[in-house]
């Protein structure tokens, strides 16, 4: 099997790219803006060329010629400079331009050029630094560090900032088990954003799956590898949030940047030839195609072998198992398990997409964890006063109605109250309605139903009673999260009152709306989370799976009868391990807005 990408070995540099329907493919080398083209040799579906010399650091791209018939999925336009799908480094970020979608318009001055890498260091495999039941800390690298007063300005907004002692010390303070980095590979803004003066600040719109974004990670593979090593030295794991469900080439009005101009069969199409859009982003990668699965597995292996990451979170993960319908025994799962570099990694699914049968919570393999939105919604509804105690108890006990009885591996649920997508935790108790006007879509984007409340005042308030009520609510929500069985997740800043001013879709707010405010943080709340996390970390085995057996107790401490469960409206719940030597207990009282963990 051809090794795709650019590789230096034995004093020569070899280039290989897949383009099964092209008539001709050229390697395009750049010396500044001077382009030199080399016609590549075809071998089956792949095109290759070997040039003399060590060309590490050389900028390059591809051009492909063939039939231009977009209705047939053939987008061959030799005027388009195409990014290598196997590139591991780029010389610049992607930018939107109408010429990307216009046939015959040259894009050499727009498209990033890939950079030939020096031979990459293969790391010695180590066990993932992760334990089920621990705290996953989801963070946007740029938003998390842009306003951090102790991080040098030159580092802010970059992956390297996460290795700064001030950041490492903070993560240790709140007992983070693993950081989950929102996308750090190269992406492009959605077409409508430039005219609004906005940019995509989340990164869920990738083009080059292996290439680290030059803005977030200017030091490339070495910067990510060194940052992972610094986090590992403090006992903190690293998970990468990867997007394999679609690419930023979007719908048929989108640009020709990489796969579309080389191998459009990577995208799923309906019988009539239309692009399938199970992602809401204009296209869906086709995981019934072995080449797509190969790119996915090769990408994951690259980040494990060369950067040392501990695992991955998958955006809109049902797409990985579509062919076109969801299949819990899809080939991708077996291929990941069979890969020696990946078999022991951590895998977390966002188990829904917007396609037919797209909600697949509980249906991923036993060794996968899954984001549990039922926990999120039932806990919010309970504290809002709309949900019963029975639903809450089920969520706290590991959601056996969804995941079945917990295995020896521990609970597969990733419990969370808020994530990057939706209201922040503080905004959840301050806004009943979304306030997304800054996004330029007349407040139509984002979720409409959030199970949120405002304590009598919509938005910011100077009323001391309202402020106090909101803090109490946040503490109750956090206490419930930390009392739950399974792995738990916090989005960076939610532990100290981060707000997005009611914006529940802040993907395009690379500014004070989206950035974490370190100076104005609620340190009382932060210390409360630190105490909760310390208690949980001290007895982690009690939380990776629900202790069995347990006693459900009345408010007064007696055994709970069936009639007690039927009094759901009272909103209280006491639980303790039957074995008095197991330090597992919690008490929840909705009326008092109180959660207590421990005996």
C-alpha positions as CSV (number, residue, x, y, z in Angstrom):
1,X,0.0,0.0,0.0
2,X,1.4,3.4,-1.0
3,X,2.5,5.6,1.9
4,X,0.6,8.9,1.2
5,X,1.9,12.3,1.9
6,X,5.5,13.7,1.7
7,X,8.4,11.8,3.2
8,X,12.1,12.3,3.3
9,X,14.2,9.2,3.4
10,X,17.6,8.1,2.0
11,X,18.5,11.4,0.6
12,X,15.4,11.6,-1.5
13,X,11.9,13.0,-1.0
14,X,8.8,11.1,-2.1
15,X,5.3,12.5,-2.7
16,X,2.2,10.5,-3.0
17,X,-1.5,11.5,-3.3
18,X,-4.7,9.7,-4.0
19,X,-6.8,10.8,-7.0
20,X,-8.4,7.8,-8.7
21,X,-10.3,9.7,-11.4
22,X,-7.8,12.4,-12.4
23,X,-6.3,12.3,-15.9
24,X,-3.1,14.1,-14.7
25,X,-1.7,15.3,-11.4
26,X,1.2,17.7,-10.8
27,X,3.3,18.2,-7.8
28,X,3.7,22.0,-7.4
29,X,6.8,23.2,-5.5
30,X,7.1,26.8,-4.4
31,X,10.2,28.9,-3.9
32,X,8.6,32.0,-2.5
33,X,5.8,32.6,-5.1
34,X,7.7,30.9,-7.9
35,X,5.9,27.6,-8.8
36,X,7.6,24.6,-10.4
37,X,5.4,21.8,-11.6
38,X,6.3,18.1,-11.8
39,X,4.0,15.7,-13.6
40,X,3.4,12.7,-11.3
41,X,3.2,9.0,-12.3
42,X,0.0,7.1,-11.9
43,X,-0.2,3.8,-10.1
44,X,-3.8,2.6,-9.6
45,X,-5.6,5.2,-7.6
46,X,-2.4,6.9,-6.4
47,X,0.0,9.4,-8.0
48,X,3.7,9.4,-7.0
49,X,6.9,11.2,-7.7
50,X,10.4,10.9,-6.0
51,X,12.8,13.9,-6.2
52,X,16.5,13.9,-5.3
53,X,17.6,15.6,-2.1
54,X,16.2,16.2,1.3
55,X,13.4,18.7,0.6
56,X,12.3,19.2,4.2
57,X,10.8,22.7,4.6
58,X,9.8,22.9,0.9
59,X,6.3,24.3,0.3
60,X,4.2,22.3,-2.0
61,X,0.7,21.5,-3.3
62,X,-1.0,19.6,-6.0
63,X,-3.0,20.4,-9.2
64,X,-5.3,17.8,-10.8
65,X,-6.8,17.7,-14.3
66,X,-9.7,15.7,-15.5
67,X,-13.4,15.9,-16.2
68,X,-15.3,19.0,-14.9
69,X,-18.8,17.6,-14.1
70,X,-19.8,18.7,-10.6
71,X,-23.2,16.9,-10.9
72,X,-21.2,13.7,-11.2
73,X,-18.8,14.5,-8.4
74,X,-16.0,15.4,-10.7
75,X,-14.4,18.8,-9.9
76,X,-11.1,18.7,-11.7
77,X,-9.8,22.2,-12.3
78,X,-6.0,22.5,-12.8
79,X,-6.3,26.2,-11.8
80,X,-6.9,25.1,-8.2
81,X,-3.9,24.6,-5.9
82,X,-4.9,21.7,-3.7
83,X,-3.7,20.9,-0.2
84,X,-2.3,17.5,0.4
85,X,-4.9,15.6,2.5
86,X,-1.9,14.0,4.3
87,X,-0.1,17.3,5.0
88,X,1.1,17.5,8.6
89,X,2.1,21.2,8.4
90,X,0.9,24.3,6.4
91,X,2.6,27.6,5.8
92,X,-0.5,29.8,6.5
93,X,-4.1,29.6,7.6
94,X,-7.1,29.0,5.2
95,X,-9.0,32.1,4.1
96,X,-12.3,32.3,2.3
97,X,-12.3,33.8,-1.2
98,X,-14.9,33.6,-4.0
99,X,-12.2,32.4,-6.4
100,X,-12.0,29.1,-4.5
101,X,-15.3,28.1,-6.1
102,X,-14.9,29.6,-9.6
103,X,-13.8,27.3,-12.4
104,X,-10.6,28.5,-14.0
105,X,-9.7,31.0,-11.3
106,X,-6.1,30.3,-10.1
107,X,-5.8,30.0,-6.3
108,X,-2.1,29.6,-5.8
109,X,-2.0,32.9,-4.0
110,X,-4.9,31.9,-1.7
111,X,-4.5,28.3,-0.7
112,X,-2.0,27.3,2.0
113,X,1.0,25.3,0.9
114,X,1.9,22.1,2.7
115,X,5.4,21.9,4.2
116,X,7.5,18.8,3.6
117,X,8.3,17.6,7.2
118,X,11.6,16.4,8.4
119,X,11.4,12.8,9.5
120,X,9.1,12.8,12.6
121,X,10.1,11.4,15.9
122,X,8.2,8.3,16.9
123,X,7.5,8.3,20.6
124,X,7.8,5.3,22.9
125,X,4.2,4.2,23.6
126,X,2.9,4.9,27.1
127,X,-0.4,4.0,28.7
128,X,-3.0,6.8,28.4
129,X,-3.1,9.2,31.3
130,X,-6.8,8.9,31.9
131,X,-9.1,7.2,34.4
132,X,-12.8,6.7,34.0
133,X,-14.6,8.7,36.6
134,X,-12.2,11.6,36.3
135,X,-12.6,15.2,35.2
136,X,-12.3,16.0,31.5
137,X,-11.7,19.7,31.0
138,X,-12.9,20.9,27.6
139,X,-11.1,24.0,26.4
140,X,-10.6,26.2,23.4
141,X,-6.9,26.9,23.2
142,X,-7.2,30.5,22.0
143,X,-10.2,31.5,24.2
144,X,-8.7,29.9,27.3
145,X,-5.4,31.7,27.2
146,X,-6.0,35.1,25.4
147,X,-6.7,37.0,28.6
148,X,-4.6,35.0,31.0
149,X,-2.6,37.6,32.9
150,X,0.3,35.2,33.8
151,X,0.8,33.9,30.3
152,X,3.3,36.0,28.2
153,X,1.5,37.8,25.4
154,X,3.7,36.0,22.9
155,X,2.3,32.7,24.0
156,X,-1.4,33.6,24.4
157,X,-3.7,31.9,22.0
158,X,-1.3,29.0,21.3
159,X,-1.0,25.4,22.2
160,X,2.3,26.2,23.9
161,X,0.5,28.4,26.4
162,X,-1.0,25.3,28.0
163,X,2.5,24.2,29.1
164,X,3.0,27.5,31.0
165,X,3.5,26.9,34.8
166,X,0.5,29.2,35.6
167,X,-1.8,27.1,33.4
168,X,-0.4,23.8,34.6
169,X,-0.8,24.9,38.2
170,X,-4.4,25.9,37.7
171,X,-5.3,22.6,36.1
172,X,-3.7,20.7,39.0
173,X,-5.6,22.9,41.5
174,X,-9.0,21.8,40.2
175,X,-7.7,18.2,39.7
176,X,-8.2,17.9,36.0
177,X,-7.7,14.3,34.7
178,X,-7.4,15.2,31.0
179,X,-7.8,18.3,28.9
180,X,-9.9,18.0,25.8
181,X,-8.7,20.4,23.2
182,X,-11.3,21.7,20.8
183,X,-10.0,21.4,17.2
184,X,-6.4,22.4,16.7
185,X,-6.1,21.3,13.1
186,X,-6.4,23.7,10.2
187,X,-9.9,24.9,9.3
188,X,-11.6,27.5,7.2
189,X,-14.3,30.1,8.0
190,X,-17.8,29.5,6.8
191,X,-18.6,31.5,3.7
192,X,-21.0,33.9,5.3
193,X,-18.6,35.0,8.1
194,X,-16.1,37.3,6.3
195,X,-18.9,39.7,5.2
196,X,-20.0,40.0,8.8
197,X,-16.5,40.7,10.1
198,X,-16.5,37.4,12.0
199,X,-14.3,34.3,12.1
200,X,-14.8,30.7,13.1
201,X,-13.1,30.5,16.5
202,X,-14.0,26.9,17.4
203,X,-12.4,25.1,14.5
204,X,-15.1,22.6,13.6
205,X,-14.7,23.2,9.9
206,X,-11.5,21.4,8.9
207,X,-9.8,21.0,5.6
208,X,-6.5,19.3,6.4
209,X,-7.1,16.6,9.1
210,X,-3.5,16.1,10.2
211,X,-2.1,19.6,9.8
212,X,-2.0,21.7,13.0
213,X,-3.5,25.2,12.5
214,X,-0.5,27.6,12.0
215,X,-2.2,30.2,14.2
216,X,-3.0,28.0,17.1
217,X,0.1,25.9,16.9
218,X,2.8,27.8,15.1
219,X,5.5,25.4,16.3
220,X,3.7,22.5,14.6
221,X,4.1,18.9,15.7
222,X,7.0,19.8,18.0
223,X,4.9,22.4,19.9
224,X,2.0,19.9,20.4
225,X,4.4,17.1,21.4
226,X,6.2,19.3,23.9
227,X,2.9,20.6,25.4
228,X,1.5,17.1,25.7
229,X,4.8,16.1,27.5
230,X,4.5,19.0,29.9
231,X,0.9,18.1,30.8
232,X,1.8,14.4,31.2
233,X,4.6,15.4,33.6
234,X,1.9,16.8,35.8
235,X,-0.3,13.7,35.5
236,X,-2.8,15.3,33.0
237,X,-3.9,13.5,29.9
238,X,-4.6,15.1,26.5
239,X,-7.5,14.4,24.3
240,X,-8.0,15.9,20.8
241,X,-11.4,16.9,19.6
242,X,-11.3,15.7,15.9
243,X,-13.8,16.4,13.1
244,X,-14.1,13.6,10.6
245,X,-17.8,14.0,9.8
246,X,-17.4,16.7,7.1
247,X,-14.9,19.0,5.6
248,X,-14.8,22.8,5.2
249,X,-15.3,22.5,1.5
250,X,-19.0,22.7,2.3
251,X,-21.8,22.3,-0.2
252,X,-21.7,22.6,-4.0
253,X,-21.2,26.3,-3.7
254,X,-18.1,25.8,-1.6
255,X,-14.4,25.9,-2.5
256,X,-12.1,23.4,-4.2
257,X,-9.3,23.1,-1.7
258,X,-8.3,19.5,-1.2
259,X,-10.5,16.4,-1.3
260,X,-13.1,17.9,-3.6
261,X,-10.4,18.6,-6.3
262,X,-8.7,15.2,-5.9
263,X,-11.2,12.6,-4.8
264,X,-14.7,13.8,-4.4
265,X,-15.8,10.2,-3.7
266,X,-14.8,10.9,-0.2
267,X,-18.2,12.6,0.3
268,X,-21.5,10.8,0.6
269,X,-24.0,11.2,-2.2
270,X,-27.6,10.3,-2.6
271,X,-28.7,8.0,-5.5
272,X,-29.5,11.2,-7.5
273,X,-26.0,12.5,-7.0
274,X,-26.8,15.2,-4.4
275,X,-24.4,15.6,-1.5
276,X,-25.8,14.1,1.7
277,X,-25.8,16.6,4.5
278,X,-26.1,14.6,7.7
279,X,-23.9,17.2,9.4
280,X,-25.6,20.4,8.6
281,X,-22.3,21.7,7.2
282,X,-22.9,21.0,3.5
283,X,-21.3,17.6,3.1
284,X,-20.7,14.3,4.9
285,X,-17.6,12.2,4.7
286,X,-18.4,8.7,3.4
287,X,-17.2,6.1,5.9
288,X,-18.2,3.2,3.7
289,X,-15.3,4.3,1.6
290,X,-12.1,2.6,2.7
291,X,-9.9,5.6,1.8
292,X,-11.9,7.8,4.2
293,X,-11.5,5.3,7.0
294,X,-7.8,5.0,6.2
295,X,-7.3,8.8,6.4
296,X,-9.1,8.8,9.7
297,X,-7.0,6.0,11.2
298,X,-3.8,7.4,9.8
299,X,-4.6,10.8,11.3
300,X,-5.3,9.4,14.8
301,X,-2.1,7.3,14.6
302,X,-0.1,10.3,13.6
303,X,-1.2,12.2,16.7
304,X,-0.6,9.3,19.0
305,X,2.8,8.2,17.6
306,X,4.3,11.7,17.0
307,X,2.6,13.8,19.6
308,X,1.8,11.3,22.4
309,X,-1.9,12.2,22.8
310,X,-4.0,9.9,25.0
311,X,-7.2,9.8,23.0
312,X,-9.9,11.5,21.0
313,X,-13.3,13.0,21.1
314,X,-15.3,12.7,17.9
315,X,-17.7,15.4,16.7
316,X,-21.0,14.1,15.3
317,X,-19.6,10.6,15.8
318,X,-22.5,8.6,14.2
319,X,-21.1,9.7,10.8
320,X,-18.1,7.4,11.4
321,X,-20.5,4.4,11.4
322,X,-22.7,5.5,8.6
323,X,-22.8,3.6,5.3
324,X,-25.2,5.4,4.9
325,X,-27.3,4.2,7.9
326,X,-25.7,3.9,11.4
327,X,-24.2,0.5,12.1
328,X,-22.8,-0.2,15.6
329,X,-20.6,-2.9,14.0
330,X,-19.3,-0.5,11.3
331,X,-15.8,-1.3,10.0
332,X,-14.1,1.8,11.5
333,X,-14.5,0.4,15.0
334,X,-12.7,-2.8,14.2
335,X,-10.0,-1.0,12.2
336,X,-9.3,1.3,15.2
337,X,-9.2,-1.7,17.6
338,X,-6.8,-3.6,15.3
339,X,-4.3,-0.7,15.2
340,X,-1.5,-1.3,17.7
341,X,-1.0,2.4,18.3
342,X,-4.7,3.1,18.9
343,X,-6.2,0.0,20.6
344,X,-5.6,1.3,24.1
345,X,-6.5,5.0,23.5
346,X,-9.5,6.8,25.0
347,X,-12.4,7.4,22.6
348,X,-15.3,9.7,23.3
349,X,-18.3,10.0,21.0
350,X,-20.7,12.9,20.5
351,X,-23.4,10.3,19.7
352,X,-25.7,12.3,17.5
353,X,-25.9,13.9,14.1
354,X,-28.8,15.4,12.2
355,X,-29.2,12.6,9.6
356,X,-31.9,9.9,9.7
357,X,-31.5,7.8,12.9
358,X,-28.8,10.2,14.0
359,X,-29.4,9.9,17.7
360,X,-27.3,6.9,18.8
361,X,-26.6,7.5,22.5
362,X,-25.6,4.2,24.1
363,X,-24.9,2.4,20.8
364,X,-21.2,2.8,20.5
365,X,-18.7,0.0,21.3
366,X,-18.2,-1.0,25.0
367,X,-14.7,0.6,25.1
368,X,-16.0,4.0,23.9
369,X,-17.3,6.7,26.2
370,X,-20.2,8.9,25.1
371,X,-21.4,12.4,25.8
372,X,-24.6,12.0,27.7
373,X,-27.1,14.8,26.9
374,X,-29.8,13.0,28.8
375,X,-27.8,13.7,32.0
376,X,-27.4,17.4,31.0
377,X,-31.1,17.8,30.3
378,X,-32.5,15.8,33.2
379,X,-30.2,17.6,35.7
380,X,-31.1,21.0,34.3
381,X,-34.8,20.1,34.4
382,X,-34.6,18.9,38.0
383,X,-33.1,22.1,39.3
384,X,-35.4,24.2,37.1
385,X,-38.3,22.4,39.0
386,X,-39.6,20.5,36.0
387,X,-38.0,17.1,36.4
388,X,-38.6,14.3,38.9
389,X,-36.3,12.7,41.4
390,X,-36.5,9.3,39.6
391,X,-34.9,10.6,36.4
392,X,-32.2,12.4,38.5
393,X,-31.4,9.2,40.4
394,X,-31.1,7.3,37.1
395,X,-28.6,9.8,35.7
396,X,-26.6,9.9,38.9
397,X,-26.4,6.1,38.9
398,X,-24.8,6.0,35.5
399,X,-27.8,6.0,33.2
400,X,-28.3,2.2,33.1
401,X,-31.4,2.8,31.0
402,X,-29.1,3.9,28.2
403,X,-25.8,2.1,28.8
404,X,-27.1,-1.1,30.5
405,X,-25.5,-2.5,33.6
406,X,-22.0,-1.2,34.1
407,X,-19.2,-3.5,33.1
408,X,-15.8,-4.0,34.6
409,X,-14.5,-1.2,32.5
410,X,-16.7,1.3,34.4
411,X,-19.5,3.6,33.4
412,X,-19.4,4.8,29.7
413,X,-21.3,8.0,30.4
414,X,-19.6,11.3,30.1
415,X,-21.8,13.5,32.3
416,X,-21.9,17.3,31.6
417,X,-24.0,20.3,32.4
418,X,-22.7,22.6,29.6
419,X,-20.3,22.3,26.7
420,X,-18.8,24.6,24.1
421,X,-22.1,24.4,22.2
422,X,-24.9,26.0,24.1
423,X,-25.2,28.2,27.2
424,X,-22.3,28.5,29.6
425,X,-23.1,27.2,33.1
426,X,-23.5,30.8,34.5
427,X,-25.7,31.8,31.6
428,X,-27.9,28.8,32.2
429,X,-29.2,30.4,35.4
430,X,-29.3,34.0,34.0
431,X,-31.0,33.7,30.6
432,X,-34.2,31.9,29.5
433,X,-33.7,32.9,25.9
434,X,-30.7,32.8,23.6
435,X,-29.1,36.2,22.8
436,X,-27.1,35.5,19.6
437,X,-27.5,38.9,17.9
438,X,-23.8,39.4,17.6
439,X,-23.6,36.3,15.3
440,X,-25.4,38.3,12.5
441,X,-28.2,35.8,11.9
442,X,-31.0,37.7,13.5
443,X,-30.8,35.5,16.6
444,X,-32.1,32.4,14.7
445,X,-29.0,30.3,15.2
446,X,-28.2,28.1,18.2
447,X,-30.5,26.0,20.3
448,X,-34.0,27.3,21.1
449,X,-34.7,25.0,24.1
450,X,-32.1,25.1,26.8
451,X,-33.9,24.1,30.0
452,X,-32.5,27.3,31.5
453,X,-33.9,30.0,33.8
454,X,-33.0,33.5,34.9
455,X,-34.0,33.9,38.6
456,X,-36.4,36.7,37.8
457,X,-34.1,38.9,35.7
458,X,-33.0,38.2,32.1
459,X,-29.2,38.8,31.8
460,X,-26.9,40.8,34.0
461,X,-28.2,42.0,37.4
462,X,-27.0,44.3,40.1
463,X,-29.6,42.9,42.6
464,X,-27.6,41.1,45.4
465,X,-30.4,38.6,45.9
466,X,-30.5,37.6,42.3
467,X,-26.7,37.3,42.2
468,X,-26.8,35.1,45.3
469,X,-29.6,32.9,44.0
470,X,-27.7,32.3,40.8
471,X,-24.5,31.4,42.6
472,X,-26.5,28.9,44.8
473,X,-28.0,27.4,41.7
474,X,-24.6,27.0,40.0
475,X,-23.2,25.3,43.1
476,X,-26.2,22.9,43.2
477,X,-25.7,22.0,39.6
478,X,-21.9,21.5,40.0
479,X,-22.5,19.5,43.2
480,X,-24.8,17.2,41.2
481,X,-22.3,16.7,38.5
482,X,-19.5,15.8,40.9
483,X,-21.7,13.4,42.7
484,X,-22.5,11.4,39.5
485,X,-21.3,8.0,38.4
486,X,-19.2,8.1,35.2
487,X,-16.7,10.4,33.8
488,X,-17.5,14.1,34.2
489,X,-16.8,17.1,32.0
490,X,-16.5,20.8,32.6
491,X,-16.0,23.4,29.9
492,X,-13.2,25.8,30.7
493,X,-14.3,28.7,32.9
494,X,-17.6,27.2,33.9
495,X,-16.1,26.5,37.3
496,X,-15.7,30.2,38.0
497,X,-18.8,31.8,36.3
498,X,-17.7,32.3,32.7
499,X,-20.4,34.1,30.7
500,X,-21.0,34.6,26.9
501,X,-23.6,37.3,27.6
502,X,-26.4,34.9,26.7
503,X,-24.9,33.8,23.4
504,X,-25.4,30.0,23.1
505,X,-23.6,29.6,19.8
506,X,-20.4,31.5,20.3
507,X,-18.5,29.7,17.5
508,X,-17.8,33.0,15.7
509,X,-17.0,35.2,18.7
510,X,-13.2,35.4,18.7
511,X,-13.4,38.3,21.2
512,X,-14.4,39.1,24.8
513,X,-17.7,37.2,24.3
514,X,-15.9,34.0,23.7
515,X,-12.6,34.5,25.7
516,X,-12.3,33.3,29.2
517,X,-12.1,36.3,31.7
518,X,-9.5,35.4,34.2
519,X,-9.4,38.7,36.1
520,X,-13.1,38.8,36.7
521,X,-13.6,35.2,37.7
522,X,-15.6,34.1,40.8
523,X,-12.8,32.7,43.0
524,X,-15.3,31.5,45.6
525,X,-17.0,29.3,43.0
526,X,-13.6,28.2,41.7
527,X,-12.6,27.1,45.2
528,X,-15.8,25.3,45.7
529,X,-15.1,23.3,42.5
530,X,-11.6,22.6,43.7
531,X,-13.0,21.1,46.9
532,X,-15.6,19.0,45.0
533,X,-12.9,17.8,42.7
534,X,-10.5,16.9,45.5
535,X,-13.2,14.9,47.2
536,X,-14.0,13.0,44.0
537,X,-10.3,12.5,43.1
538,X,-9.6,11.0,46.5
539,X,-12.2,8.3,46.0
540,X,-12.2,8.0,42.2
541,X,-13.0,4.2,42.1
542,X,-16.4,5.1,43.7
543,X,-17.3,7.3,40.8
544,X,-16.0,5.4,37.7
545,X,-18.9,3.0,38.4
546,X,-21.9,3.3,40.8
547,X,-21.0,1.6,44.1
548,X,-23.0,-1.5,44.5
549,X,-25.0,-2.1,46.6
550,X,-26.2,1.3,47.7
551,X,-28.9,2.5,50.1
552,X,-31.4,5.0,49.0
553,X,-32.5,6.9,52.1
554,X,-35.2,9.2,53.1
555,X,-34.5,12.8,54.1
556,X,-34.4,11.6,57.7
557,X,-32.0,8.7,57.0
558,X,-34.4,5.8,56.9
559,X,-34.8,3.2,54.2
560,X,-36.6,4.6,51.1
561,X,-39.9,3.0,50.3
562,X,-41.8,2.9,47.0
563,X,-44.1,5.6,48.2
564,X,-41.1,7.8,48.8
565,X,-40.1,7.6,45.2
566,X,-43.6,8.5,44.1
567,X,-43.3,11.8,46.0
568,X,-41.0,13.1,43.2
569,X,-42.3,16.7,43.6
570,X,-40.5,17.0,47.0
571,X,-37.2,16.9,45.2
572,X,-34.8,15.3,47.7
573,X,-32.5,12.4,47.3
574,X,-30.1,10.7,49.8
575,X,-27.7,7.9,48.8
576,X,-24.9,6.0,50.5
577,X,-22.9,2.9,49.9
578,X,-24.1,-0.1,51.9
579,X,-20.6,-0.9,52.9
580,X,-19.7,1.7,55.5
581,X,-16.0,1.4,54.5
582,X,-16.8,2.8,51.0
583,X,-16.7,6.6,51.2
584,X,-19.6,7.2,48.8
585,X,-22.6,9.3,49.8
586,X,-24.5,12.4,48.6
587,X,-27.6,14.3,49.6
588,X,-29.6,16.5,47.3
589,X,-32.4,18.9,48.4
590,X,-34.1,20.9,45.6
591,X,-36.0,23.1,48.0
592,X,-32.9,24.1,49.8
593,X,-30.9,24.3,46.6
594,X,-28.3,22.1,48.3
595,X,-26.0,19.3,47.3
596,X,-23.6,17.6,49.8
597,X,-21.1,15.0,48.8
598,X,-19.7,12.7,51.5
599,X,-21.0,11.2,54.8
